[in-house]
Amino acid sequence: MGNVLVFFCHERMCRQIGELCGRSPHAVRECLLDSSLQWEFERGLISEAQLLSRLEEVLECRFNLTDLVRATADIFELNASLPPVLQTLKQQGLRLVLLSNTCLSHVNFIRQKWDFLDLFDHLILSYEVKAVKPEDAIFLAALKEIRCRPEECLYVDDIATYLDQGRRYGLQAEVFTTTAAFVEKLSEYGVRLAAAPHKNN
């Protein structure tokens, strides 16, 4: 999902959290991203309330939970050219499965702003399966939901190491760069859309 369907900015997240507690973005990054805390959250090992408590302890401040959740989640920009492509794929009868490292706060925020997650037949979310890419458990969960042989499935991601892991499980895998390049790549797999997105997308 990240940097494919939505673009995100960790720097914005750290700045927004810092503004709530009077700490620098660098200090927030150290305790949230450079430590294991964000990964624990994305693995579903801690709740939003527990995240708040941990941040308060390390940053020596107090947060309002609603404000903190928004600061951590309001970091996304929609790749508006891609949902129409997914809608066309869906109309052509193709099964769509989302595989994403994410957390409850981010998914809830995205659902409130956009409806593209409704296009998917199934969502494999790291915080629900208690594992993150490229760990085996999350790929095994995805393989159960694609409902086809691995070699019949095209896995698209923006991170090469995740694609390498997908290939180890027999998935066809391609790096995502732009929507236009994705559409062109689909045609190489025999999936043709009526109209390609604008080349700048």
C-alpha positions as CSV (number, residue, x, y, z in Angstrom):
1,M,0.0,0.0,0.0
2,G,2.7,2.5,1.0
3,N,4.4,4.3,-1.9
4,V,2.1,2.4,-4.3
5,L,-1.5,3.3,-3.5
6,V,-0.6,6.1,-1.1
7,F,2.7,8.1,-0.7
8,F,3.7,8.7,2.9
9,C,6.2,10.9,4.8
10,H,7.8,9.7,8.0
11,E,9.4,13.2,8.4
12,R,6.0,14.7,8.5
13,M,4.9,12.2,11.1
14,C,7.9,13.0,13.3
15,R,7.4,16.7,12.9
16,Q,3.7,16.5,13.8
17,I,4.3,14.4,16.9
18,G,7.2,16.7,17.9
19,E,4.8,19.7,17.6
20,L,2.5,18.1,20.1
21,C,5.1,17.6,22.8
22,G,7.7,20.3,22.1
23,R,10.4,17.9,21.0
24,S,12.4,17.9,17.8
25,P,11.6,15.7,14.8
26,H,15.0,14.0,15.3
27,A,14.1,13.1,18.9
28,V,10.8,11.6,17.8
29,R,12.5,9.7,15.0
30,E,15.0,8.2,17.5
31,C,12.3,6.8,19.8
32,L,9.7,5.8,17.2
33,L,11.4,4.8,14.0
34,D,15.1,4.1,14.9
35,S,14.0,1.9,17.8
36,S,11.7,-1.1,17.5
37,L,8.6,0.8,18.6
38,Q,7.0,1.5,15.2
39,W,7.7,-2.1,14.2
40,E,6.0,-3.4,17.3
41,F,3.0,-1.2,16.4
42,E,2.9,-2.5,12.8
43,R,3.2,-6.1,14.1
44,G,0.1,-5.5,16.2
45,L,2.1,-6.2,19.4
46,I,1.1,-2.9,21.1
47,S,-2.2,-0.9,20.9
48,E,-2.6,2.8,20.2
49,A,-2.8,3.5,23.9
50,Q,0.4,1.5,24.6
51,L,2.1,3.4,21.9
52,L,1.1,6.6,23.6
53,S,2.4,5.4,26.9
54,R,5.7,4.4,25.5
55,L,6.2,7.7,23.7
56,E,5.2,9.6,26.8
57,E,7.8,7.7,28.8
58,V,10.6,8.2,26.4
59,L,9.8,11.8,25.3
60,E,8.9,12.8,28.9
61,C,5.6,14.5,27.9
62,R,1.9,13.9,27.8
63,F,-0.3,13.3,24.7
64,N,-4.0,13.4,24.0
65,L,-4.7,10.0,22.3
66,T,-6.8,11.5,19.5
67,D,-4.2,14.1,18.7
68,L,-1.4,11.6,18.7
69,V,-3.3,9.2,16.4
70,R,-3.9,12.0,13.9
71,A,-0.2,13.1,14.1
72,T,0.9,9.6,13.3
73,A,-1.6,8.9,10.6
74,D,-2.1,12.2,8.7
75,I,1.0,11.6,6.5
76,F,-0.5,10.2,3.3
77,E,-1.1,11.4,-0.2
78,L,-3.3,9.3,-2.6
79,N,-1.7,8.0,-5.8
80,A,-5.0,9.1,-7.5
81,S,-4.1,7.4,-10.9
82,L,-4.0,3.9,-9.4
83,P,-7.5,3.2,-8.0
84,P,-9.1,3.5,-11.5
85,V,-6.6,0.8,-12.7
86,L,-7.6,-1.4,-9.8
87,Q,-11.2,-0.9,-10.5
88,T,-10.7,-1.9,-14.1
89,L,-8.8,-5.0,-13.0
90,K,-11.7,-5.8,-10.7
91,Q,-14.2,-5.4,-13.5
92,Q,-12.2,-7.9,-15.5
93,G,-12.6,-10.5,-12.8
94,L,-9.1,-10.5,-11.4
95,R,-8.7,-11.2,-7.7
96,L,-7.0,-8.4,-5.8
97,V,-5.2,-9.0,-2.5
98,L,-3.4,-6.3,-0.5
99,L,-0.2,-7.2,1.4
100,S,1.0,-4.3,3.6
101,N,3.2,-3.4,6.5
102,T,0.8,-1.0,8.3
103,C,-0.9,-0.3,11.6
104,L,-4.4,0.2,12.8
105,S,-4.1,4.0,13.0
106,H,-3.0,4.2,9.4
107,V,-5.7,1.9,8.0
108,N,-8.4,3.7,9.9
109,F,-7.2,7.1,8.7
110,I,-7.0,5.9,5.1
111,R,-10.5,4.3,5.2
112,Q,-11.9,7.6,6.5
113,K,-10.3,9.6,3.5
114,W,-10.6,7.1,0.6
115,D,-12.4,4.0,-0.4
116,F,-9.8,2.2,-2.5
117,L,-9.4,-0.6,0.1
118,D,-12.9,-1.7,-0.8
119,L,-11.6,-2.7,-4.2
120,F,-9.6,-5.6,-2.7
121,D,-11.0,-9.1,-2.2
122,H,-8.8,-9.6,0.9
123,L,-6.4,-7.5,3.0
124,I,-3.2,-9.0,4.5
125,L,-2.2,-6.4,7.1
126,S,0.9,-6.8,9.3
127,Y,-0.8,-5.7,12.5
128,E,-3.5,-8.4,12.0
129,V,-1.2,-11.3,11.2
130,K,1.5,-10.2,13.7
131,A,4.3,-10.2,11.1
132,V,5.9,-7.8,8.7
133,K,7.4,-8.1,5.3
134,P,9.7,-9.8,4.5
135,E,9.0,-12.3,7.2
136,D,7.7,-15.7,6.2
137,A,4.5,-15.5,8.2
138,I,3.0,-12.6,6.3
139,F,3.8,-14.1,2.9
140,L,2.3,-17.4,4.0
141,A,-0.8,-15.6,5.0
142,A,-0.9,-14.0,1.6
143,L,-0.4,-17.3,-0.2
144,K,-3.5,-18.7,1.5
145,E,-5.6,-15.8,0.2
146,I,-4.6,-15.5,-3.4
147,R,-6.5,-18.6,-4.3
148,C,-4.3,-19.6,-7.2
149,R,-0.9,-21.1,-7.7
150,P,1.9,-18.7,-6.7
151,E,3.2,-18.6,-10.3
152,E,-0.2,-17.3,-11.4
153,C,0.0,-14.3,-9.1
154,L,1.7,-11.0,-9.8
155,Y,3.1,-9.4,-6.7
156,V,3.9,-5.7,-7.0
157,D,5.9,-3.7,-4.3
158,D,8.3,-0.8,-4.2
159,I,10.9,-2.5,-2.1
160,A,13.3,-4.9,-3.7
161,T,14.0,-7.1,-0.7
162,Y,10.2,-7.8,-0.3
163,L,10.0,-8.7,-4.0
164,D,12.9,-11.1,-3.6
165,Q,11.1,-12.9,-0.7
166,G,8.0,-13.1,-2.9
167,R,9.9,-14.8,-5.6
168,R,11.3,-17.3,-3.2
169,Y,7.7,-18.4,-2.7
170,G,7.1,-18.7,-6.4
171,L,5.3,-15.4,-7.0
172,Q,5.9,-13.4,-10.1
173,A,7.1,-10.1,-8.8
174,E,7.7,-6.6,-10.3
175,V,8.9,-3.3,-8.7
176,F,6.4,-0.5,-8.7
177,T,7.6,2.9,-9.9
178,T,4.7,4.7,-11.6
179,T,1.2,3.9,-12.5
180,A,1.9,4.2,-16.2
181,A,4.8,1.8,-15.9
182,F,2.6,-0.6,-13.9
183,V,0.0,-0.6,-16.7
184,E,2.7,-1.3,-19.3
185,K,4.0,-4.1,-17.2
186,L,0.5,-5.6,-16.9
187,S,0.3,-5.8,-20.6
188,E,3.5,-7.9,-20.6
189,Y,1.6,-10.4,-18.4
190,G,-1.4,-10.4,-20.8
191,V,-3.6,-8.0,-18.8
192,R,-4.6,-5.1,-21.0
193,L,-6.6,-2.1,-19.9
194,A,-8.8,0.0,-22.2
195,A,-6.8,3.2,-21.5
196,A,-3.5,3.7,-19.8
197,P,-3.1,6.5,-17.2
198,H,-1.3,9.7,-18.2
199,K,2.4,9.2,-18.6
200,N,3.2,11.6,-15.8
201,N,1.6,9.3,-13.3
